[in-house]
Amino acid sequence: MMARLASWSDVSRSFAVRVPVAVALLMIAISSVVTWRALSRLEETQKQHLEQLSFDYLDGLSASLIPSVVREDVWEVFDTLDRSRERYRGLNVQWVTVANAQDRTIASSLPERFPPLDAMDLEALAGFKGSRDVLVVDERAE
């Protein structure tokens, strides 16, 4: 038995075993880093595309919403939002709310949460303060 252990010890010290093991470990390390970097770039790209698609969605709605928003016509705005749900179903929009300059809801795709002509709740407004008009929340992630 000791002879076998001694021979295994000799084999593990030999150049013919150490080099392939070192190369394999190095390749695993390099492939892990490259894979992580590729996946992080893919995540960044997908996020940018989703935000651009969301902005394009709002651009598509704006032409038909502007006259109704100026008049603050609740029914016309709601009708436009309702029709857009079918047209943009691939985008999977959770909710859309149109508000005036005083942060009062004109119409929403969730009227039970954002009743017409009521003030928007602070929690919903907090996501939109600043320069962004679109808030992307992926609740299905992880």
C-alpha positions as CSV (number, residue, x, y, z in Angstrom):
1,M,0.0,0.0,0.0
2,M,2.8,2.4,0.8
3,A,4.4,1.6,-2.5
4,R,1.2,2.7,-4.3
5,L,1.1,6.0,-2.3
6,A,4.8,6.6,-3.0
7,S,4.2,6.0,-6.7
8,W,1.2,8.3,-6.7
9,S,3.3,11.0,-5.0
10,D,5.9,10.6,-7.7
11,V,3.3,10.9,-10.4
12,S,1.7,14.0,-8.9
13,R,5.1,15.7,-8.8
14,S,5.9,14.9,-12.4
15,F,5.9,17.6,-15.0
16,A,3.5,15.5,-17.2
17,V,0.7,15.9,-14.6
18,R,1.3,19.4,-13.2
19,V,1.3,21.2,-16.5
20,P,-2.1,19.9,-17.8
21,V,-3.7,20.5,-14.4
22,A,-2.4,24.0,-14.3
23,V,-3.5,24.7,-17.9
24,A,-7.0,23.3,-17.1
25,L,-7.3,25.5,-14.0
26,L,-6.1,28.5,-15.9
27,M,-8.7,27.8,-18.7
28,I,-11.5,27.5,-16.1
29,A,-10.5,30.8,-14.5
30,I,-10.3,32.6,-17.9
31,S,-13.6,31.2,-19.2
32,S,-15.3,32.2,-15.9
33,V,-14.1,35.8,-16.3
34,V,-15.0,36.0,-20.0
35,T,-18.5,34.5,-19.3
36,W,-19.2,36.9,-16.5
37,R,-18.1,39.9,-18.6
38,A,-20.2,38.7,-21.6
39,L,-23.3,38.2,-19.4
40,S,-22.9,41.6,-17.7
41,R,-22.6,43.3,-21.2
42,L,-25.7,41.5,-22.3
43,E,-27.6,42.7,-19.3
44,E,-26.6,46.3,-19.9
45,T,-27.6,46.0,-23.6
46,Q,-31.0,44.5,-22.8
47,K,-31.7,47.2,-20.2
48,Q,-30.9,49.9,-22.7
49,H,-33.1,48.3,-25.3
50,L,-36.0,48.0,-22.9
51,E,-35.7,51.6,-21.9
52,Q,-35.6,52.7,-25.5
53,L,-38.6,50.5,-26.3
54,S,-40.5,52.2,-23.4
55,F,-39.6,55.6,-24.6
56,D,-40.8,54.6,-28.1
57,Y,-44.0,53.4,-26.6
58,L,-44.6,56.8,-25.0
59,D,-43.7,58.6,-28.2
60,G,-46.3,56.5,-30.0
61,L,-48.9,57.5,-27.4
62,S,-48.1,61.1,-27.2
63,A,-49.4,62.1,-30.6
64,S,-52.9,60.8,-29.8
65,L,-52.8,61.9,-26.2
66,I,-51.7,65.5,-26.5
67,P,-55.0,67.1,-27.6
68,S,-56.9,65.1,-24.9
69,V,-54.4,66.0,-22.2
70,V,-54.6,69.7,-23.1
71,R,-58.4,69.6,-22.7
72,E,-58.0,67.2,-19.7
73,D,-60.6,64.9,-21.3
74,V,-60.6,61.9,-19.0
75,W,-62.6,59.6,-21.2
76,E,-60.5,60.3,-24.4
77,V,-57.2,59.7,-22.5
78,F,-58.6,56.5,-20.9
79,D,-59.8,55.3,-24.3
80,T,-56.3,56.0,-25.9
81,L,-54.7,54.1,-23.0
82,D,-57.1,51.2,-23.4
83,R,-56.6,50.9,-27.2
84,S,-52.8,51.1,-26.7
85,R,-52.9,48.1,-24.4
86,E,-53.9,45.8,-27.3
87,R,-51.6,47.4,-29.7
88,Y,-48.5,47.2,-27.5
89,R,-49.3,43.9,-25.7
90,G,-45.8,42.5,-26.5
91,L,-44.3,45.2,-24.3
92,N,-46.2,43.9,-21.2
93,V,-47.0,47.4,-19.7
94,Q,-48.0,47.0,-16.1
95,W,-49.7,50.4,-15.8
96,V,-49.7,53.8,-17.5
97,T,-50.9,57.0,-15.8
98,V,-51.3,60.4,-17.5
99,A,-51.0,63.3,-15.1
100,N,-51.2,67.1,-15.5
101,A,-48.6,69.6,-14.4
102,Q,-50.1,69.7,-11.0
103,D,-49.5,66.0,-10.6
104,R,-53.2,65.2,-10.7
105,T,-54.2,62.0,-12.6
106,I,-56.1,62.6,-15.8
107,A,-56.5,58.9,-16.6
108,S,-54.8,55.7,-15.8
109,S,-54.8,52.1,-16.9
110,L,-55.3,51.3,-13.2
111,P,-58.2,53.6,-12.3
112,E,-58.8,51.9,-8.9
113,R,-55.2,52.8,-7.8
114,F,-55.0,56.2,-9.6
115,P,-58.6,57.6,-9.7
116,P,-59.2,60.4,-12.3
117,L,-58.6,64.0,-11.1
118,D,-57.1,62.8,-7.8
119,A,-53.6,63.8,-6.8
120,M,-51.0,61.1,-7.6
121,D,-49.6,59.3,-4.6
122,L,-46.1,60.3,-3.5
123,E,-44.8,56.7,-3.9
124,A,-45.7,56.7,-7.6
125,L,-44.4,60.2,-8.2
126,A,-41.1,59.4,-6.5
127,G,-40.0,57.2,-9.3
128,F,-40.5,59.9,-11.9
129,K,-38.9,62.9,-10.4
130,G,-35.9,64.0,-12.4
131,S,-35.3,63.8,-16.1
132,R,-36.9,60.3,-16.7
133,D,-40.4,59.8,-17.9
134,V,-40.2,56.0,-17.9
135,L,-39.7,53.8,-14.9
136,V,-38.7,50.2,-15.8
137,V,-39.3,47.7,-13.0
138,D,-38.7,44.1,-13.6
139,E,-40.5,42.2,-10.9
140,R,-39.8,38.9,-12.6
141,A,-36.0,39.2,-12.2
142,E,-34.2,36.7,-10.0
